[in-house]
């Protein structure tokens, strides 16, 4: 028999793990890196339901194929094959969990926030997230379906 506090801790750990399940994503042109895992939290199912007025944690594990002094994120909402820029609080990858300069052959965990503003429309779309190196080449690019909701 497992002691009650330990059982509770195990249950909480399982619940936290369930919230951070790796997502199915589409690689949309990673050239200078390879994506190992994408997590959006909380997003237990796809399409991710993004609630207005909420901020979501983004964690991308990738391996770099190049060396780069820096990196910059660009995020878009893709609707009808048109990319609409989506502002994020910190576009500098070197301030988002990546130790710069980026080294070839190393793995990195990129961490950022995706704020969903209250004024956004309730709509289904594709989130496209790019991280480019100092030569403006894609370290990674991924897409996931989302639904913005009240």
N, CA, C and O atoms as a GROMACS GRO file, in nm:
protein
  600
    1UNK      N    1   0.084  -0.118   0.000
    1UNK     CA    2   0.000   0.000   0.000
    1UNK      C    3   0.089   0.124   0.000
    1UNK      O    4   0.186   0.133   0.075
    2UNK      N    5   0.054   0.221  -0.086
    2UNK     CA    6   0.130   0.345  -0.099
    2UNK      C    7   0.077   0.445   0.004
    2UNK      O    8  -0.044   0.464   0.013
    3UNK      N    9   0.166   0.510   0.082
    3UNK     CA   10   0.120   0.610   0.178
    3UNK      C   11   0.044   0.723   0.106
    3UNK      O   12   0.078   0.759  -0.007
    4UNK      N   13  -0.058   0.778   0.172
    4UNK     CA   14  -0.145   0.880   0.111
    4UNK      C   15  -0.069   1.000   0.053
    4UNK      O   16  -0.097   1.039  -0.060
    5UNK      N   17   0.027   1.060   0.127
    5UNK     CA   18   0.098   1.174   0.068
    5UNK      C   19   0.174   1.137  -0.060
    5UNK      O   20   0.178   1.214  -0.156
    6UNK      N   21   0.234   1.017  -0.060
    6UNK     CA   22   0.307   0.973  -0.178
    6UNK      C   23   0.210   0.949  -0.294
    6UNK      O   24   0.240   0.985  -0.408
    7UNK      N   25   0.096   0.889  -0.267
    7UNK     CA   26  -0.004   0.864  -0.370
    7UNK      C   27  -0.052   0.996  -0.431
    7UNK      O   28  -0.068   1.007  -0.553
    8UNK      N   29  -0.073   1.096  -0.346
    8UNK     CA   30  -0.117   1.228  -0.394
    8UNK      C   31  -0.008   1.290  -0.481
    8UNK      O   32  -0.037   1.347  -0.587
    9UNK      N   33   0.116   1.279  -0.438
    9UNK     CA   34   0.228   1.333  -0.514
    9UNK      C   35   0.239   1.265  -0.650
    9UNK      O   36   0.261   1.331  -0.751
   10UNK      N   37   0.224   1.134  -0.653
   10UNK     CA   38   0.229   1.060  -0.780
   10UNK      C   39   0.114   1.102  -0.871
   10UNK      O   40   0.134   1.117  -0.992
   11UNK      N   41  -0.005   1.120  -0.815
   11UNK     CA   42  -0.121   1.162  -0.895
   11UNK      C   43  -0.099   1.302  -0.952
   11UNK      O   44  -0.130   1.327  -1.069
   12UNK      N   45  -0.046   1.393  -0.870
   12UNK     CA   46  -0.018   1.528  -0.918
   12UNK      C   47   0.089   1.527  -1.027
   12UNK      O   48   0.079   1.600  -1.126
   13UNK      N   49   0.190   1.444  -1.010
   13UNK     CA   50   0.295   1.432  -1.111
   13UNK      C   51   0.240   1.380  -1.242
   13UNK      O   52   0.278   1.427  -1.349
   14UNK      N   53   0.150   1.282  -1.235
   14UNK     CA   54   0.087   1.228  -1.355
   14UNK      C   55   0.000   1.333  -1.423
   14UNK      O   56  -0.001   1.343  -1.546
   15UNK      N   57  -0.072   1.412  -1.344
   15UNK     CA   58  -0.157   1.519  -1.400
   15UNK      C   59  -0.071   1.625  -1.468
   15UNK      O   60  -0.105   1.671  -1.576
   16UNK      N   61   0.039   1.664  -1.406
   16UNK     CA   62   0.128   1.765  -1.465
   16UNK      C   63   0.188   1.713  -1.595
   16UNK      O   64   0.202   1.787  -1.692
   17UNK      N   65   0.225   1.585  -1.596
   17UNK     CA   66   0.280   1.524  -1.716
   17UNK      C   67   0.175   1.522  -1.826
   17UNK      O   68   0.207   1.544  -1.943
   18UNK      N   69   0.051   1.495  -1.791
   18UNK     CA   70  -0.056   1.490  -1.891
   18UNK      C   71  -0.076   1.627  -1.955
   18UNK      O   72  -0.108   1.635  -2.074
   19UNK      N   73  -0.057   1.734  -1.879
   19UNK     CA   74  -0.073   1.869  -1.934
   19UNK      C   75   0.041   1.905  -2.028
   19UNK      O   76   0.023   1.990  -2.116
   20UNK      N   77   0.156   1.843  -2.012
   20UNK     CA   78   0.272   1.878  -2.092
   20UNK      C   79   0.308   1.768  -2.191
   20UNK      O   80   0.426   1.747  -2.221
   21UNK      N   81   0.209   1.696  -2.242
   21UNK     CA   82   0.234   1.593  -2.342
   21UNK      C   83   0.294   1.657  -2.466
   21UNK      O   84   0.250   1.765  -2.506
   22UNK      N   85   0.393   1.594  -2.529
   22UNK     CA   86   0.444   1.648  -2.655
   22UNK      C   87   0.331   1.656  -2.758
   22UNK      O   88   0.248   1.566  -2.768
   23UNK      N   89   0.330   1.763  -2.834
   23UNK     CA   90   0.226   1.784  -2.934
   23UNK      C   91   0.265   1.724  -3.068
   23UNK      O   92   0.383   1.710  -3.100
   24UNK      N   93   0.163   1.688  -3.143
   24UNK     CA   94   0.184   1.657  -3.284
   24UNK      C   95   0.195   1.792  -3.354
   24UNK      O   96   0.108   1.878  -3.338
   25UNK      N   97   0.300   1.810  -3.431
   25UNK     CA   98   0.322   1.936  -3.499
   25UNK      C   99   0.366   1.908  -3.641
   25UNK      O  100   0.409   1.797  -3.673
   26UNK      N  101   0.356   2.008  -3.726
   26UNK     CA  102   0.407   2.000  -3.862
   26UNK      C  103   0.534   2.083  -3.867
   26UNK      O  104   0.534   2.200  -3.829
   27UNK      N  105   0.643   2.023  -3.914
   27UNK     CA  106   0.766   2.098  -3.934
   27UNK      C  107   0.750   2.177  -4.064
   27UNK      O  108   0.726   2.119  -4.169
   28UNK      N  109   0.764   2.309  -4.055
   28UNK     CA  110   0.737   2.394  -4.171
   28UNK      C  111   0.865   2.458  -4.227
   28UNK      O  112   0.862   2.570  -4.277
   29UNK      N  113   0.976   2.386  -4.217
   29UNK     CA  114   1.096   2.436  -4.282
   29UNK      C  115   1.217   2.452  -4.193
   29UNK      O  116   1.299   2.540  -4.217
   30UNK      N  117   1.231   2.368  -4.090
   30UNK     CA  118   1.352   2.373  -4.005
   30UNK      C  119   1.471   2.334  -4.092
   30UNK      O  120   1.477   2.222  -4.143
   31UNK      N  121   1.566   2.427  -4.110
   31UNK     CA  122   1.682   2.402  -4.195
   31UNK      C  123   1.808   2.384  -4.110
   31UNK      O  124   1.880   2.286  -4.125
   32UNK      N  125   1.831   2.480  -4.020
   32UNK     CA  126   1.955   2.482  -3.942
   32UNK      C  127   1.941   2.412  -3.808
   32UNK      O  128   2.033   2.418  -3.725
   33UNK      N  129   1.828   2.347  -3.784
   33UNK     CA  130   1.806   2.273  -3.661
   33UNK      C  131   1.706   2.162  -3.685
   33UNK      O  132   1.640   2.157  -3.789
   34UNK      N  133   1.694   2.074  -3.588
   34UNK     CA  134   1.592   1.969  -3.597
   34UNK      C  135   1.514   1.966  -3.466
   34UNK      O  136   1.572   1.960  -3.357
   35UNK      N  137   1.382   1.970  -3.479
   35UNK     CA  138   1.294   1.973  -3.362
   35UNK      C  139   1.285   1.832  -3.304
   35UNK      O  140   1.263   1.734  -3.375
   36UNK      N  141   1.303   1.824  -3.172
   36UNK     CA  142   1.288   1.696  -3.104
   36UNK      C  143   1.151   1.687  -3.036
   36UNK      O  144   1.091   1.579  -3.031
   37UNK      N  145   1.102   1.800  -2.983
   37UNK     CA  146   0.974   1.798  -2.911
   37UNK      C  147   0.918   1.939  -2.901
   37UNK      O  148   0.992   2.036  -2.885
   38UNK      N  149   0.784   1.948  -2.910
   38UNK     CA  150   0.713   2.075  -2.890
   38UNK      C  151   0.609   2.053  -2.781
   38UNK      O  152   0.529   1.959  -2.787
   39UNK      N  153   0.611   2.141  -2.680
   39UNK     CA  154   0.510   2.136  -2.574
   39UNK      C  155   0.443   2.273  -2.561
   39UNK      O  156   0.510   2.376  -2.560
   40UNK      N  157   0.311   2.272  -2.552
   40UNK     CA  158   0.234   2.392  -2.522
   40UNK      C  159   0.154   2.357  -2.397
   40UNK      O  160   0.083   2.256  -2.395
   41UNK      N  161   0.166   2.440  -2.293
   41UNK     CA  162   0.100   2.406  -2.168
   41UNK      C  163   0.015   2.523  -2.119
   41UNK      O  164   0.064   2.636  -2.114
   42UNK      N  165  -0.110   2.497  -2.082
   42UNK     CA  166  -0.178   2.369  -2.093
   42UNK      C  167  -0.242   2.350  -2.231
   42UNK      O  168  -0.306   2.441  -2.283
   43UNK      N  169  -0.224   2.235  -2.288
   43UNK     CA  170  -0.291   2.195  -2.412
   43UNK      C  171  -0.299   2.044  -2.413
   43UNK      O  172  -0.218   1.977  -2.478
   44UNK      N  173  -0.397   1.987  -2.340
   44UNK     CA  174  -0.404   1.842  -2.330
   44UNK      C  175  -0.453   1.773  -2.457
   44UNK      O  176  -0.426   1.654  -2.477
   45UNK      N  177  -0.525   1.845  -2.545
   45UNK     CA  178  -0.573   1.784  -2.669
   45UNK      C  179  -0.556   1.884  -2.783
   45UNK      O  180  -0.539   2.004  -2.761
   46UNK      N  181  -0.561   1.832  -2.905
   46UNK     CA  182  -0.553   1.919  -3.022
   46UNK      C  183  -0.686   1.917  -3.097
   46UNK      O  184  -0.751   1.813  -3.100
   47UNK      N  185  -0.727   2.029  -3.157
   47UNK     CA  186  -0.654   2.155  -3.157
   47UNK      C  187  -0.649   2.214  -3.015
   47UNK      O  188  -0.740   2.196  -2.935
   48UNK      N  189  -0.539   2.286  -2.986
   48UNK     CA  190  -0.525   2.351  -2.855
   48UNK      C  191  -0.636   2.456  -2.842
   48UNK      O  192  -0.656   2.538  -2.930
   49UNK      N  193  -0.706   2.451  -2.730
   49UNK     CA  194  -0.804   2.555  -2.699
   49UNK      C  195  -0.730   2.666  -2.626
   49UNK      O  196  -0.682   2.647  -2.514
   50UNK      N  197  -0.720   2.782  -2.690
   50UNK     CA  198  -0.651   2.896  -2.632
   50UNK      C  199  -0.757   2.994  -2.582
   50UNK      O  200  -0.832   3.051  -2.661
   51UNK      N  201  -0.762   3.012  -2.451
   51UNK     CA  202  -0.862   3.098  -2.390
   51UNK      C  203  -0.814   3.243  -2.387
   51UNK      O  204  -0.701   3.271  -2.346
   52UNK      N  205  -0.900   3.333  -2.430
   52UNK     CA  206  -0.866   3.475  -2.431
   52UNK      C  207  -0.829   3.521  -2.290
   52UNK      O  208  -0.890   3.479  -2.192
   53UNK      N  209  -0.728   3.608  -2.282
   53UNK     CA  210  -0.684   3.659  -2.153
   53UNK      C  211  -0.591   3.565  -2.078
   53UNK      O  212  -0.560   3.589  -1.961
   54UNK      N  213  -0.546   3.458  -2.145
   54UNK     CA  214  -0.459   3.358  -2.082
   54UNK      C  215  -0.326   3.355  -2.157
   54UNK      O  216  -0.319   3.384  -2.276
   55UNK      N  217  -0.220   3.319  -2.084
   55UNK     CA  218  -0.089   3.304  -2.145
   55UNK      C  219  -0.049   3.157  -2.138
   55UNK      O  220  -0.070   3.091  -2.037
   56UNK      N  221   0.009   3.107  -2.246
   56UNK     CA  222   0.046   2.966  -2.256
   56UNK      C  223   0.198   2.952  -2.262
   56UNK      O  224   0.267   3.035  -2.321
   57UNK      N  225   0.249   2.846  -2.199
   57UNK     CA  226   0.393   2.820  -2.198
   57UNK      C  227   0.431   2.738  -2.320
   57UNK      O  228   0.366   2.638  -2.352
   58UNK      N  229   0.537   2.781  -2.386
   58UNK     CA  230   0.589   2.712  -2.504
   58UNK      C  231   0.726   2.657  -2.468
   58UNK      O  232   0.809   2.730  -2.413
   59UNK      N  233   0.751   2.530  -2.500
   59UNK     CA  234   0.881   2.468  -2.476
   59UNK      C  235   0.915   2.384  -2.599
   59UNK      O  236   0.846   2.287  -2.629
   60UNK      N  237   1.021   2.423  -2.668
   60UNK     CA  238   1.064   2.350  -2.788
   60UNK      C  239   1.205   2.299  -2.764
   60UNK      O  240   1.296   2.377  -2.735
   61UNK      N  241   1.223   2.169  -2.776
   61UNK     CA  242   1.356   2.109  -2.766
   61UNK      C  243   1.404   2.085  -2.909
   61UNK      O  244   1.336   2.019  -2.988
   62UNK      N  245   1.521   2.139  -2.940
   62UNK     CA  246   1.574   2.123  -3.076
   62UNK      C  247   1.725   2.108  -3.070
   62UNK      O  248   1.789   2.147  -2.973
   63UNK      N  249   1.781   2.051  -3.177
   63UNK     CA  250   1.925   2.039  -3.191
   63UNK      C  251   1.969   2.130  -3.305
   63UNK      O  252   1.907   2.133  -3.411
   64UNK      N  253   2.076   2.206  -3.282
   64UNK     CA  254   2.127   2.298  -3.383
   64UNK      C  255   2.224   2.227  -3.476
   64UNK      O  256   2.307   2.147  -3.433
   65UNK      N  257   2.212   2.257  -3.606
   65UNK     CA  258   2.304   2.204  -3.707
   65UNK      C  259   2.411   2.307  -3.743
   65UNK      O  260   2.498   2.279  -3.826
   66UNK      N  261   2.404   2.425  -3.681
   66UNK     CA  262   2.495   2.535  -3.716
   66UNK      C  263   2.540   2.608  -3.590
   66UNK      O  264   2.492   2.581  -3.479
   67UNK      N  265   2.632   2.702  -3.610
   67UNK     CA  266   2.670   2.793  -3.503
   67UNK      C  267   2.606   2.927  -3.534
   67UNK      O  268   2.602   2.969  -3.649
   68UNK      N  269   2.558   2.995  -3.430
   68UNK     CA  270   2.492   3.125  -3.449
   68UNK      C  271   2.513   3.209  -3.324
   68UNK      O  272   2.506   3.159  -3.212
   69UNK      N  273   2.539   3.338  -3.344
   69UNK     CA  274   2.557   3.427  -3.231
   69UNK      C  275   2.425   3.454  -3.159
   69UNK      O  276   2.424   3.480  -3.038
   70UNK      N  277   2.315   3.447  -3.231
   70UNK     CA  278   2.186   3.479  -3.172
   70UNK      C  279   2.072   3.410  -3.242
   70UNK      O  280   2.092   3.330  -3.333
   71UNK      N  281   1.950   3.441  -3.199
   71UNK     CA  282   1.830   3.385  -3.260
   71UNK      C  283   1.713   3.477  -3.230
   71UNK      O  284   1.712   3.549  -3.131
   72UNK      N  285   1.615   3.472  -3.318
   72UNK     CA  286   1.498   3.558  -3.303
   72UNK      C  287   1.373   3.479  -3.341
   72UNK      O  288   1.371   3.408  -3.441
   73UNK      N  289   1.270   3.493  -3.259
   73UNK     CA  290   1.143   3.423  -3.283
   73UNK      C  291   1.047   3.512  -3.361
   73UNK      O  292   1.042   3.633  -3.343
   74UNK      N  293   0.970   3.447  -3.449
   74UNK     CA  294   0.860   3.512  -3.520
   74UNK      C  295   0.742   3.418  -3.510
   74UNK      O  296   0.752   3.299  -3.538
   75UNK      N  297   0.628   3.474  -3.471
   75UNK     CA  298   0.507   3.393  -3.453
   75UNK      C  299   0.397   3.451  -3.539
   75UNK      O  300   0.382   3.573  -3.551
   76UNK      N  301   0.320   3.361  -3.601
   76UNK     CA  302   0.212   3.403  -3.689
   76UNK      C  303   0.086   3.323  -3.660
   76UNK      O  304   0.091   3.209  -3.614
   77UNK      N  305  -0.027   3.386  -3.688
   77UNK     CA  306  -0.154   3.316  -3.696
   77UNK      C  307  -0.180   3.298  -3.845
   77UNK      O  308  -0.190   3.395  -3.919
   78UNK      N  309  -0.191   3.173  -3.888
   78UNK     CA  310  -0.209   3.146  -4.031
   78UNK      C  311  -0.357   3.118  -4.058
   78UNK      O  312  -0.416   3.024  -4.005
   79UNK      N  313  -0.415   3.204  -4.141
   79UNK     CA  314  -0.555   3.186  -4.180
   79UNK      C  315  -0.564   3.195  -4.331
   79UNK      O  316  -0.515   3.291  -4.392
   80UNK      N  317  -0.628   3.096  -4.393
   80UNK     CA  318  -0.642   3.092  -4.539
   80UNK      C  319  -0.506   3.112  -4.608
   80UNK      O  320  -0.496   3.184  -4.707
   81UNK      N  321  -0.404   3.047  -4.555
   81UNK     CA  322  -0.267   3.050  -4.608
   81UNK      C  323  -0.203   3.188  -4.605
   81UNK      O  324  -0.109   3.215  -4.679
   82UNK      N  325  -0.254   3.277  -4.518
   82UNK     CA  326  -0.195   3.409  -4.499
   82UNK      C  327  -0.140   3.416  -4.357
   82UNK      O  328  -0.209   3.383  -4.260
   83UNK      N  329  -0.012   3.459  -4.344
   83UNK     CA  330   0.052   3.470  -4.213
   83UNK      C  331   0.029   3.609  -4.156
   83UNK      O  332   0.069   3.709  -4.214
   84UNK      N  333  -0.037   3.614  -4.039
   84UNK     CA  334  -0.062   3.739  -3.969
   84UNK      C  335   0.030   3.742  -3.847
   84UNK      O  336   0.020   3.655  -3.761
   85UNK      N  337   0.122   3.842  -3.839
   85UNK     CA  338   0.216   3.846  -3.726
   85UNK      C  339   0.143   3.848  -3.591
   85UNK      O  340   0.042   3.916  -3.574
   86UNK      N  341   0.196   3.772  -3.496
   86UNK     CA  342   0.138   3.752  -3.365
   86UNK      C  343   0.244   3.799  -3.265
   86UNK      O  344   0.346   3.731  -3.250
   87UNK      N  345   0.224   3.910  -3.196
   87UNK     CA  346   0.329   3.959  -3.106
   87UNK      C  347   0.350   3.867  -2.984
   87UNK      O  348   0.255   3.814  -2.926
   88UNK      N  349   0.477   3.850  -2.949
   88UNK     CA  350   0.513   3.775  -2.828
   88UNK      C  351   0.598   3.866  -2.741
   88UNK      O  352   0.664   3.957  -2.792
   89UNK      N  353   0.596   3.844  -2.608
   89UNK     CA  354   0.668   3.934  -2.517
   89UNK      C  355   0.819   3.938  -2.538
   89UNK      O  356   0.880   4.044  -2.520
   90UNK      N  357   0.881   3.826  -2.575
   90UNK     CA  358   1.026   3.822  -2.587
   90UNK      C  359   1.069   3.750  -2.715
   90UNK      O  360   1.076   3.627  -2.717
   91UNK      N  361   1.096   3.825  -2.822
   91UNK     CA  362   1.137   3.760  -2.947
   91UNK      C  363   1.283   3.711  -2.948
   91UNK      O  364   1.319   3.630  -3.034
   92UNK      N  365   1.368   3.758  -2.856
   92UNK     CA  366   1.509   3.720  -2.852
   92UNK      C  367   1.523   3.579  -2.794
   92UNK      O  368   1.496   3.556  -2.676
   93UNK      N  369   1.566   3.484  -2.879
   93UNK     CA  370   1.583   3.346  -2.834
   93UNK      C  371   1.688   3.331  -2.726
   93UNK      O  372   1.681   3.240  -2.644
   94UNK      N  373   1.789   3.422  -2.725
   94UNK     CA  374   1.895   3.416  -2.625
   94UNK      C  375   1.845   3.458  -2.486
   94UNK      O  376   1.915   3.437  -2.387
   95UNK      N  377   1.727   3.516  -2.479
   95UNK     CA  378   1.663   3.551  -2.351
   95UNK      C  379   1.546   3.458  -2.324
   95UNK      O  380   1.464   3.484  -2.236
   96UNK      N  381   1.539   3.348  -2.400
   96UNK     CA  382   1.427   3.254  -2.390
   96UNK      C  383   1.477   3.111  -2.370
   96UNK      O  384   1.431   3.018  -2.435
   97UNK      N  385   1.571   3.096  -2.278
   97UNK     CA  386   1.618   2.963  -2.241
   97UNK      C  387   1.738   2.911  -2.319
   97UNK      O  388   1.797   2.811  -2.281
   98UNK      N  389   1.774   2.979  -2.429
   98UNK     CA  390   1.885   2.933  -2.512
   98UNK      C  391   2.012   3.006  -2.470
   98UNK      O  392   2.015   3.128  -2.464
   99UNK      N  393   2.116   2.929  -2.441
   99UNK     CA  394   2.245   2.990  -2.406
   99UNK      C  395   2.319   3.020  -2.536
   99UNK      O  396   2.354   2.929  -2.611
  100UNK      N  397   2.343   3.148  -2.561
  100UNK     CA  398   2.410   3.190  -2.683
  100UNK      C  399   2.557   3.218  -2.654
  100UNK      O  400   2.589   3.257  -2.542
  101UNK      N  401   2.649   3.201  -2.750
  101UNK     CA  402   2.620   3.163  -2.887
  101UNK      C  403   2.574   3.017  -2.899
  101UNK      O  404   2.612   2.931  -2.821
  102UNK      N  405   2.490   2.995  -3.000
  102UNK     CA  406   2.439   2.860  -3.028
  102UNK      C  407   2.551   2.780  -3.093
  102UNK      O  408   2.620   2.829  -3.182
  103UNK      N  409   2.568   2.656  -3.047
  103UNK     CA  410   2.675   2.571  -3.098
  103UNK      C  411   2.620   2.454  -3.178
  103UNK      O  412   2.518   2.395  -3.144
  104UNK      N  413   2.691   2.422  -3.285
  104UNK     CA  414   2.654   2.310  -3.371
  104UNK      C  415   2.656   2.180  -3.292
  104UNK      O  416   2.749   2.154  -3.215
  105UNK      N  417   2.552   2.098  -3.311
  105UNK     CA  418   2.546   1.967  -3.247
  105UNK      C  419   2.491   1.968  -3.106
  105UNK      O  420   2.476   1.861  -3.046
  106UNK      N  421   2.460   2.084  -3.050
  106UNK     CA  422   2.406   2.093  -2.915
  106UNK      C  423   2.254   2.097  -2.919
  106UNK      O  424   2.194   2.145  -3.015
  107UNK      N  425   2.192   2.046  -2.812
  107UNK     CA  426   2.046   2.054  -2.797
  107UNK      C  427   2.011   2.169  -2.705
  107UNK      O  428   2.084   2.201  -2.611
  108UNK      N  429   1.898   2.232  -2.734
  108UNK     CA  430   1.853   2.348  -2.657
  108UNK      C  431   1.705   2.335  -2.625
  108UNK      O  432   1.628   2.272  -2.697
  109UNK      N  433   1.667   2.396  -2.513
  109UNK     CA  434   1.526   2.408  -2.476
  109UNK      C  435   1.488   2.554  -2.487
  109UNK      O  436   1.530   2.638  -2.407
  110UNK      N  437   1.407   2.582  -2.586
  110UNK     CA  438   1.357   2.719  -2.607
  110UNK      C  439   1.228   2.734  -2.527
  110UNK      O  440   1.137   2.652  -2.540
  111UNK      N  441   1.220   2.838  -2.444
  111UNK     CA  442   1.105   2.860  -2.357
  111UNK      C  443   1.048   2.999  -2.383
  111UNK      O  444   1.122   3.097  -2.387
  112UNK      N  445   0.916   3.007  -2.401
  112UNK     CA  446   0.855   3.136  -2.422
  112UNK      C  447   0.709   3.131  -2.379
  112UNK      O  448   0.659   3.027  -2.337
  113UNK      N  449   0.642   3.244  -2.391
  113UNK     CA  450   0.500   3.256  -2.356
  113UNK      C  451   0.423   3.296  -2.480
  113UNK      O  452   0.472   3.371  -2.565
  114UNK      N  453   0.301   3.246  -2.490
  114UNK     CA  454   0.210   3.284  -2.597
  114UNK      C  455   0.088   3.349  -2.530
  114UNK      O  456  -0.002   3.279  -2.484
  115UNK      N  457   0.085   3.483  -2.525
  115UNK     CA  458  -0.030   3.550  -2.465
  115UNK      C  459  -0.146   3.558  -2.564
  115UNK      O  460  -0.126   3.594  -2.680
  116UNK      N  461  -0.266   3.525  -2.518
  116UNK     CA  462  -0.386   3.533  -2.603
  116UNK      C  463  -0.468   3.651  -2.551
  116UNK      O  464  -0.530   3.644  -2.445
  117UNK      N  465  -0.467   3.758  -2.628
  117UNK     CA  466  -0.532   3.882  -2.585
  117UNK      C  467  -0.683   3.870  -2.590
  117UNK      O  468  -0.739   3.798  -2.673
  118UNK      N  469  -0.749   3.941  -2.498
  118UNK     CA  470  -0.896   3.938  -2.488
  118UNK      C  471  -0.963   3.987  -2.615
  118UNK      O  472  -1.073   3.944  -2.648
  119UNK      N  473  -0.896   4.078  -2.688
  119UNK     CA  474  -0.958   4.136  -2.807
  119UNK      C  475  -0.945   4.047  -2.932
  119UNK      O  476  -1.001   4.080  -3.036
  120UNK      N  477  -0.871   3.934  -2.923
  120UNK     CA  478  -0.860   3.845  -3.038
  120UNK      C  479  -0.998   3.786  -3.069
  120UNK      O  480  -1.077   3.763  -2.978
  121UNK      N  481  -1.026   3.762  -3.197
  121UNK     CA  482  -1.154   3.699  -3.231
  121UNK      C  483  -1.156   3.551  -3.194
  121UNK      O  484  -1.051   3.487  -3.187
  122UNK      N  485  -1.274   3.498  -3.169
  122UNK     CA  486  -1.289   3.354  -3.147
  122UNK      C  487  -1.284   3.288  -3.285
  122UNK      O  488  -1.375   3.306  -3.366
  123UNK      N  489  -1.178   3.212  -3.309
  123UNK     CA  490  -1.155   3.161  -3.444
  123UNK      C  491  -1.063   3.040  -3.439
  123UNK      O  492  -0.983   3.025  -3.347
  124UNK      N  493  -1.075   2.953  -3.540
  124UNK     CA  494  -0.980   2.843  -3.558
  124UNK      C  495  -0.872   2.890  -3.653
  124UNK      O  496  -0.901   2.953  -3.755
  125UNK      N  497  -0.747   2.860  -3.620
  125UNK     CA  498  -0.637   2.897  -3.706
  125UNK      C  499  -0.518   2.808  -3.678
  125UNK      O  500  -0.524   2.719  -3.593
  126UNK      N  501  -0.409   2.832  -3.750
  126UNK     CA  502  -0.284   2.759  -3.731
  126UNK      C  503  -0.184   2.856  -3.668
  126UNK      O  504  -0.165   2.966  -3.719
  127UNK      N  505  -0.119   2.814  -3.558
  127UNK     CA  506  -0.009   2.892  -3.503
  127UNK      C  507   0.118   2.841  -3.569
  127UNK      O  508   0.146   2.721  -3.571
  128UNK      N  509   0.194   2.935  -3.623
  128UNK     CA  510   0.323   2.905  -3.688
  128UNK      C  511   0.432   2.977  -3.609
  128UNK      O  512   0.428   3.099  -3.593
  129UNK      N  513   0.529   2.900  -3.558
  129UNK     CA  514   0.634   2.955  -3.472
  129UNK      C  515   0.769   2.927  -3.536
  129UNK      O  516   0.805   2.811  -3.559
  130UNK      N  517   0.843   3.033  -3.564
  130UNK     CA  518   0.975   3.022  -3.625
  130UNK      C  519   1.081   3.074  -3.529
  130UNK      O  520   1.057   3.169  -3.453
  131UNK      N  521   1.197   3.013  -3.533
  131UNK     CA  522   1.315   3.067  -3.466
  131UNK      C  523   1.425   3.071  -3.570
  131UNK      O  524   1.465   2.968  -3.624
  132UNK      N  525   1.474   3.193  -3.600
  132UNK     CA  526   1.577   3.208  -3.703
  132UNK      C  527   1.711   3.239  -3.639
  132UNK      O  528   1.719   3.298  -3.531
  133UNK      N  529   1.818   3.198  -3.709
  133UNK     CA  530   1.954   3.223  -3.661
  133UNK      C  531   2.001   3.361  -3.708
  133UNK      O  532   1.922   3.438  -3.763
  134UNK      N  533   2.128   3.392  -3.685
  134UNK     CA  534   2.177   3.526  -3.720
  134UNK      C  535   2.194   3.547  -3.871
  134UNK      O  536   2.227   3.658  -3.914
  135UNK      N  537   2.172   3.442  -3.951
  135UNK     CA  538   2.172   3.454  -4.097
  135UNK      C  539   2.029   3.451  -4.152
  135UNK      O  540   2.008   3.440  -4.273
  136UNK      N  541   1.929   3.461  -4.062
  136UNK     CA  542   1.787   3.459  -4.096
  136UNK      C  543   1.742   3.325  -4.155
  136UNK      O  544   1.645   3.318  -4.231
  137UNK      N  545   1.814   3.218  -4.120
  137UNK     CA  546   1.776   3.083  -4.160
  137UNK      C  547   1.702   3.016  -4.044
  137UNK      O  548   1.726   3.048  -3.928
  138UNK      N  549   1.612   2.924  -4.076
  138UNK     CA  550   1.528   2.860  -3.974
  138UNK      C  551   1.604   2.760  -3.889
  138UNK      O  552   1.651   2.657  -3.938
  139UNK      N  553   1.615   2.791  -3.759
  139UNK     CA  554   1.660   2.691  -3.664
  139UNK      C  555   1.547   2.591  -3.643
  139UNK      O  556   1.568   2.470  -3.638
  140UNK      N  557   1.425   2.646  -3.631
  140UNK     CA  558   1.307   2.560  -3.632
  140UNK      C  559   1.187   2.638  -3.680
  140UNK      O  560   1.181   2.761  -3.671
  141UNK      N  561   1.091   2.562  -3.731
  141UNK     CA  562   0.961   2.616  -3.769
  141UNK      C  563   0.860   2.505  -3.748
  141UNK      O  564   0.876   2.395  -3.800
  142UNK      N  565   0.755   2.534  -3.669
  142UNK     CA  566   0.650   2.434  -3.646
  142UNK      C  567   0.514   2.500  -3.651
  142UNK      O  568   0.500   2.620  -3.629
  143UNK      N  569   0.414   2.416  -3.681
  143UNK     CA  570   0.275   2.463  -3.688
  143UNK      C  571   0.188   2.367  -3.608
  143UNK      O  572   0.209   2.246  -3.608
  144UNK      N  573   0.088   2.425  -3.540
  144UNK     CA  574  -0.014   2.344  -3.472
  144UNK      C  575  -0.150   2.412  -3.492
  144UNK      O  576  -0.158   2.534  -3.503
  145UNK      N  577  -0.257   2.332  -3.495
  145UNK     CA  578  -0.391   2.389  -3.502
  145UNK      C  579  -0.437   2.437  -3.364
  145UNK      O  580  -0.414   2.370  -3.263
  146UNK      N  581  -0.502   2.553  -3.361
  146UNK     CA  582  -0.555   2.606  -3.235
  146UNK      C  583  -0.695   2.658  -3.257
  146UNK      O  584  -0.738   2.681  -3.370
  147UNK      N  585  -0.765   2.677  -3.149
  147UNK     CA  586  -0.895   2.743  -3.151
  147UNK      C  587  -0.895   2.844  -3.039
  147UNK      O  588  -0.883   2.809  -2.921
  148UNK      N  589  -0.910   2.973  -3.077
  148UNK     CA  590  -0.918   3.079  -2.976
  148UNK      C  591  -1.063   3.086  -2.929
  148UNK      O  592  -1.156   3.093  -3.009
  149UNK      N  593  -1.081   3.085  -2.798
  149UNK     CA  594  -1.215   3.080  -2.740
  149UNK      C  595  -1.224   3.172  -2.619
  149UNK      O  596  -1.123   3.209  -2.560
  150UNK      N  597  -1.347   3.208  -2.583
  150UNK     CA  598  -1.369   3.298  -2.468
  150UNK      C  599  -1.341   3.229  -2.336
  150UNK      O  600  -1.355   3.291  -2.231
   0.00000   0.00000   0.00000
